[in-house]
Amino acid sequence: MTERRKIIFIINPISGTVKKSGVVKIIKTVLDKEFYDYSIVETMYSGHASEIAENAKRNNVDVVVAVGGDGTVNEVARSVVNSDTALGILPCGSGNGLARHLMIPMELHKAVEVINMHVVHALDYGVINGMPFFCTCGMGFDAFISMKFAESGKRGPVSYLENILREGLKYKPETYEIKNDDGTTSYKAFLVSCANASQYGNNAYIAPQASMSDGLLDVIIMEPFDMLEAPQISIDMFNKTLDRNSKIKTFRTKHILVHREKEGYIHYDGEPVMTNADVDISVVNKGIKIIINPFADKTKRQPNMVQNAFSDFFNDISNMRTDLSRQTRHIHVLNKILLKRLNNL
């Protein structure tokens, strides 16, 4: 009989909205116990997931599974990079960006079945000012929103979208000097994002063509836009067509240095942190082993409640046949309507 592989499930009891007692039951019911020798551990404080994963790596555990959202995934993943311990994901967060990019099923029993198949690939990860990230990192508006989201104490896509709608029209673009192997270019931008994977989460695709196996980061520069252009940018993000928008500049690289006018927030996988004016971002090629879904169909994507709310909202705007001043007024009104609609979801 083949020796069973060791696997540890690290559960963040406060991430997302899924009841973790139900998760434990699914693990115990669906996991292939002839293949895996398993244990389940709950985190008790911030950073605990990293400690558990680090200890598991030292003890040659074959798989460490992050049970939670992107924050939990980041904590676990950064502790097993450059090792033989593989990362598994049971998505229980509000965005689940890395799981969605990898087409890990959102239904937990199906996600456990993916873990049972134990198909492991070596994939890329990124580093921003020494901090590993696995989906995206960036500065500008998305880092600002990550900070607002963390301050609000409310989780979930509705809270995230509320912050975008409230703060988006007030945010002032900044100037960034970006240096890579091709030279240095200055941009005035709403945000600068570097993507190892394709999306922020909730099927919001900031870099629809990004790959975790090409040894490159997709750099996205969003130039300043007005409130009448904002709806199309959001539509493109959910339709996986953002790279075709005229306000978006993209390129691929292994390493960039970004100089800002002053210190400010950056984010890595949605976690905000204050840093100085200089930001160093690079990719580590095939630096982490991850259990992937071998039957993933990259052409399929499920809509969600945020997309449905956006769809209604933007249909209202696109159907307008009014002058510019009336459109501007309507957009302010529709922002308020959408916020009310989201609060009722």
C-alpha positions as CSV (number, residue, x, y, z in Angstrom):
1,M,0.0,0.0,0.0
2,T,1.3,3.4,-1.0
3,E,2.2,5.7,2.0
4,R,-0.5,8.3,2.6
5,R,0.4,11.9,1.9
6,K,0.3,14.4,4.8
7,I,-2.2,17.3,4.5
8,I,-3.1,20.1,6.9
9,F,-6.3,22.2,6.5
10,I,-5.8,25.7,8.0
11,I,-9.1,27.3,8.7
12,N,-9.6,31.0,9.2
13,P,-12.8,31.1,11.3
14,I,-13.7,34.7,10.6
15,S,-13.0,35.0,6.8
16,G,-16.0,35.2,4.4
17,T,-19.5,34.2,5.2
18,V,-19.3,30.4,5.1
19,K,-19.9,28.6,8.4
20,K,-16.7,26.8,9.2
21,S,-18.5,24.0,11.0
22,G,-19.9,23.0,7.6
23,V,-16.5,23.2,6.0
24,V,-15.1,20.7,8.5
25,K,-18.0,18.3,7.8
26,I,-17.3,18.5,4.1
27,I,-13.6,17.9,4.5
28,K,-14.3,14.8,6.7
29,T,-16.9,13.5,4.3
30,V,-15.3,14.1,0.9
31,L,-11.5,13.9,1.5
32,D,-9.9,10.7,0.2
33,K,-8.6,9.3,3.5
34,E,-6.9,6.4,1.8
35,F,-4.7,8.9,0.0
36,Y,-4.3,11.6,2.7
37,D,-3.4,11.5,6.4
38,Y,-5.1,14.8,7.4
39,S,-5.4,17.2,10.3
40,I,-7.5,20.4,10.6
41,V,-6.3,23.5,12.5
42,E,-8.1,26.8,13.2
43,T,-6.2,30.1,13.3
44,M,-6.5,32.1,16.5
45,Y,-4.9,35.4,15.6
46,S,-3.5,37.4,12.6
47,G,-0.4,35.7,11.3
48,H,-1.2,32.4,12.9
49,A,-1.9,30.8,9.5
50,S,1.7,31.6,8.4
51,E,3.1,30.0,11.6
52,I,1.1,26.8,11.1
53,A,2.1,26.6,7.4
54,E,5.8,27.3,8.2
55,N,5.8,24.6,10.8
56,A,4.1,22.2,8.3
57,K,6.8,22.9,5.7
58,R,9.6,22.2,8.2
59,N,7.9,18.9,9.0
60,N,7.7,17.9,5.3
61,V,3.9,18.0,5.1
62,D,2.9,17.4,1.5
63,V,0.0,19.8,1.2
64,V,-1.1,22.8,3.3
65,V,-4.7,23.9,2.4
66,A,-5.8,27.5,3.0
67,V,-9.5,27.5,4.0
68,G,-10.5,31.2,3.8
69,G,-10.2,34.2,1.6
70,D,-7.3,35.8,-0.3
71,G,-5.8,37.1,2.9
72,T,-5.6,33.6,4.4
73,V,-4.3,32.2,1.1
74,N,-1.6,34.8,1.1
75,E,-0.6,34.0,4.7
76,V,-0.3,30.3,3.9
77,A,1.2,30.6,0.5
78,R,4.0,32.9,1.4
79,S,5.1,30.3,4.1
80,V,5.5,27.5,1.6
81,V,7.1,29.2,-1.4
82,N,10.3,27.7,-2.7
83,S,9.6,24.3,-1.0
84,D,8.2,20.9,-1.8
85,T,5.0,21.6,0.2
86,A,2.1,22.4,-2.1
87,L,-0.6,24.9,-1.5
88,G,-4.3,23.8,-1.7
89,I,-7.3,26.2,-1.6
90,L,-10.8,25.8,-0.3
91,P,-12.3,29.2,-1.2
92,C,-14.3,30.7,1.7
93,G,-13.6,34.4,1.3
94,S,-15.4,37.4,-0.1
95,G,-13.4,37.7,-3.4
96,N,-11.4,34.4,-3.8
97,G,-9.3,35.9,-6.5
98,L,-6.6,33.2,-6.7
99,A,-9.1,30.4,-6.5
100,R,-11.2,31.9,-9.3
101,H,-8.1,32.4,-11.5
102,L,-7.2,28.8,-11.0
103,M,-10.8,27.7,-11.6
104,I,-11.1,26.1,-8.2
105,P,-14.8,25.4,-7.7
106,M,-16.6,27.7,-5.3
107,E,-18.7,24.7,-4.2
108,L,-16.5,23.3,-1.3
109,H,-17.2,19.6,-1.9
110,K,-16.0,20.0,-5.5
111,A,-13.0,21.9,-4.3
112,V,-12.1,19.0,-1.9
113,E,-12.5,16.7,-4.9
114,V,-9.9,18.8,-6.7
115,I,-7.6,18.3,-3.8
116,N,-8.2,14.5,-3.9
117,M,-6.9,14.5,-7.5
118,H,-3.6,16.0,-6.2
119,V,-2.4,17.5,-9.5
120,V,0.4,19.8,-8.5
121,H,2.0,22.5,-10.8
122,A,4.9,24.8,-10.1
123,L,3.6,28.4,-10.7
124,D,4.8,31.9,-10.4
125,Y,4.4,34.4,-7.6
126,G,5.3,38.1,-7.2
127,V,7.1,40.2,-4.6
128,I,6.5,43.8,-3.8
129,N,8.9,45.5,-1.5
130,G,9.8,42.1,-0.1
131,M,6.2,41.0,0.4
132,P,5.0,38.0,-1.6
133,F,1.8,38.2,-3.5
134,F,0.0,35.6,-5.6
135,C,-2.8,37.5,-7.4
136,T,-2.2,41.2,-7.7
137,C,-0.4,44.1,-6.1
138,G,-0.5,47.8,-6.8
139,M,-0.7,51.4,-5.8
140,G,-3.0,54.3,-6.4
141,F,-6.7,53.9,-6.2
142,D,-6.9,50.1,-5.6
143,A,-4.5,50.4,-2.7
144,F,-6.5,53.3,-1.3
145,I,-9.7,51.2,-1.6
146,S,-8.0,48.3,0.1
147,M,-7.1,50.6,3.0
148,K,-10.7,52.0,3.2
149,F,-12.0,48.4,3.1
150,A,-9.8,47.3,5.9
151,E,-10.8,50.4,8.0
152,S,-14.5,49.8,7.5
153,G,-14.4,46.5,9.3
154,K,-17.1,45.1,6.9
155,R,-16.3,42.3,4.6
156,G,-17.7,41.2,1.3
157,P,-18.1,42.4,-2.3
158,V,-20.9,44.8,-1.4
159,S,-18.8,46.7,1.1
160,Y,-15.9,46.8,-1.4
161,L,-18.1,48.2,-4.1
162,E,-19.6,50.7,-1.8
163,N,-16.2,52.1,-1.1
164,I,-15.4,52.2,-4.8
165,L,-18.6,54.2,-5.6
166,R,-18.1,56.6,-2.7
167,E,-14.4,57.3,-3.2
168,G,-13.9,56.9,-6.9
169,L,-15.0,60.3,-8.1
170,K,-13.0,62.1,-5.4
171,Y,-9.7,60.3,-5.9
172,K,-6.9,62.3,-7.5
173,P,-4.5,60.6,-9.9
174,E,-0.7,60.6,-9.1
175,T,2.4,60.7,-11.2
176,Y,4.6,57.5,-11.4
177,E,8.0,56.9,-12.9
178,I,8.2,53.3,-13.9
179,K,11.6,51.7,-14.8
180,N,12.1,48.3,-16.4
181,D,14.5,46.8,-18.9
182,D,13.1,49.1,-21.7
183,G,13.9,52.3,-19.8
184,T,12.0,54.8,-17.6
185,T,8.6,56.3,-18.4
186,S,6.5,58.8,-16.5
187,Y,2.7,58.3,-16.2
188,K,-0.1,60.2,-14.6
189,A,-2.3,57.4,-13.5
190,F,-5.4,56.5,-11.4
191,L,-3.6,53.2,-10.4
192,V,-0.7,51.1,-11.3
193,S,-1.3,47.4,-10.8
194,C,1.0,44.3,-11.2
195,A,-0.9,41.1,-11.8
196,N,0.5,37.6,-11.4
197,A,-3.0,36.2,-11.8
198,S,-5.9,37.7,-13.8
199,Q,-8.3,39.2,-11.3
200,Y,-8.9,41.0,-8.0
201,G,-11.7,38.6,-7.1
202,N,-15.4,38.3,-7.7
203,N,-14.5,37.9,-11.4
204,A,-13.2,41.5,-11.7
205,Y,-10.5,41.0,-14.2
206,I,-7.7,43.6,-13.9
207,A,-5.4,41.6,-16.2
208,P,-7.5,39.2,-18.3
209,Q,-4.5,37.7,-20.2
210,A,-2.3,37.2,-17.1
211,S,-0.7,33.8,-16.7
212,M,0.9,32.2,-13.6
213,S,3.3,30.1,-15.6
214,D,4.9,32.6,-18.0
215,G,7.5,34.1,-15.7
216,L,6.1,37.6,-16.2
217,L,4.0,40.1,-14.5
218,D,1.2,42.0,-16.3
219,V,1.6,45.7,-15.5
220,I,-1.6,47.7,-15.8
221,I,-1.6,51.5,-15.9
222,M,-5.0,53.1,-15.6
223,E,-4.9,56.6,-16.9
224,P,-7.1,59.4,-15.5
225,F,-10.8,59.3,-16.6
226,D,-14.0,61.2,-16.0
227,M,-17.2,59.9,-14.5
228,L,-18.7,59.3,-17.9
229,E,-15.9,57.0,-18.8
230,A,-16.0,55.1,-15.5
231,P,-19.0,52.8,-16.4
232,Q,-17.2,51.4,-19.5
233,I,-14.1,50.7,-17.5
234,S,-16.1,48.7,-15.0
235,I,-18.0,46.9,-17.7
236,D,-14.7,45.9,-19.3
237,M,-13.3,44.7,-16.1
238,F,-16.2,42.2,-15.6
239,N,-16.3,41.3,-19.3
240,K,-12.5,40.4,-19.4
241,T,-11.9,43.2,-22.0
242,L,-10.2,45.8,-19.8
243,D,-6.9,45.4,-21.8
244,R,-8.8,46.8,-24.9
245,N,-9.9,50.0,-23.1
246,S,-8.2,53.2,-24.4
247,K,-7.5,54.4,-20.8
248,I,-5.5,51.2,-20.1
249,K,-1.8,50.8,-20.9
250,T,-0.3,47.3,-20.3
251,F,3.0,45.6,-20.7
252,R,4.7,42.5,-19.4
253,T,8.0,42.4,-17.4
254,K,9.9,40.4,-14.9
255,H,10.8,43.4,-12.7
256,I,9.9,47.1,-12.3
257,L,10.9,50.0,-10.1
258,V,8.2,52.6,-9.4
259,H,9.0,56.0,-8.0
260,R,6.1,58.1,-6.6
261,E,6.0,61.7,-5.6
262,K,5.6,60.7,-1.9
263,E,5.1,57.8,0.4
264,G,1.7,56.1,0.3
265,Y,-0.3,52.9,0.4
266,I,0.4,49.8,-1.6
267,H,-1.5,46.5,-1.5
268,Y,-0.5,42.9,-1.9
269,D,-3.5,40.6,-2.6
270,G,-5.8,43.3,-1.2
271,E,-3.8,43.8,2.1
272,P,-2.9,47.5,2.4
273,V,0.5,48.7,3.8
274,M,2.1,52.1,4.0
275,T,5.5,52.3,2.2
276,N,8.0,54.9,1.1
277,A,7.9,56.6,-2.3
278,D,9.9,53.8,-4.0
279,V,8.3,50.4,-4.9
280,D,10.2,47.4,-6.2
281,I,8.1,44.6,-7.8
282,S,9.4,41.4,-9.3
283,V,8.3,37.9,-10.2
284,V,9.6,34.5,-9.0
285,N,9.3,32.0,-11.8
286,K,7.7,28.7,-10.8
287,G,8.4,29.4,-7.1
288,I,5.4,27.9,-5.5
289,K,3.7,24.5,-5.9
290,I,-0.1,24.6,-6.1
291,I,-2.8,22.0,-6.4
292,I,-4.7,23.0,-9.6
293,N,-8.0,21.9,-11.2
294,P,-7.0,19.7,-14.1
295,F,-10.5,19.9,-15.6
296,A,-10.8,23.7,-15.5
297,D,-12.5,25.3,-18.5
298,K,-10.9,28.7,-18.8
299,T,-13.7,29.8,-21.3
300,K,-16.4,29.6,-18.7
301,R,-17.2,32.1,-16.0
302,Q,-20.1,32.4,-13.6
303,P,-21.9,35.7,-13.1
304,N,-22.4,36.9,-9.5
305,M,-24.5,39.3,-7.7
306,V,-22.0,42.2,-8.1
307,Q,-22.0,41.7,-11.8
308,N,-25.7,41.6,-12.0
309,A,-26.0,44.8,-10.0
310,F,-23.4,46.4,-12.2
311,S,-25.2,45.2,-15.4
312,D,-28.5,46.8,-14.4
313,F,-26.7,50.0,-13.4
314,F,-24.7,50.3,-16.6
315,N,-27.6,49.4,-18.8
316,D,-29.4,52.4,-17.2
317,I,-26.5,54.6,-18.2
318,S,-26.0,53.3,-21.7
319,N,-29.7,53.8,-22.5
320,M,-29.5,57.5,-21.7
321,R,-30.0,59.9,-24.6
322,T,-29.4,63.2,-22.8
323,D,-27.0,66.0,-22.9
324,L,-23.7,65.9,-21.0
325,S,-24.9,67.9,-17.9
326,R,-28.0,65.7,-17.5
327,Q,-25.8,62.6,-17.9
328,T,-23.5,63.8,-15.1
329,R,-26.5,64.4,-12.8
330,H,-28.0,61.0,-13.6
331,I,-24.8,59.2,-12.8
332,H,-24.7,60.8,-9.3
333,V,-28.3,59.7,-8.8
334,L,-27.6,56.2,-10.1
335,N,-24.7,55.8,-7.8
336,K,-27.0,56.4,-4.9
337,I,-29.6,54.0,-6.3
338,L,-27.0,51.3,-6.8
339,L,-25.7,51.7,-3.2
340,K,-29.2,51.2,-1.9
341,R,-29.7,48.2,-4.2
342,L,-26.5,46.6,-2.9
343,N,-27.5,47.2,0.7
344,N,-30.6,45.1,0.1
345,L,-28.8,42.2,-1.5
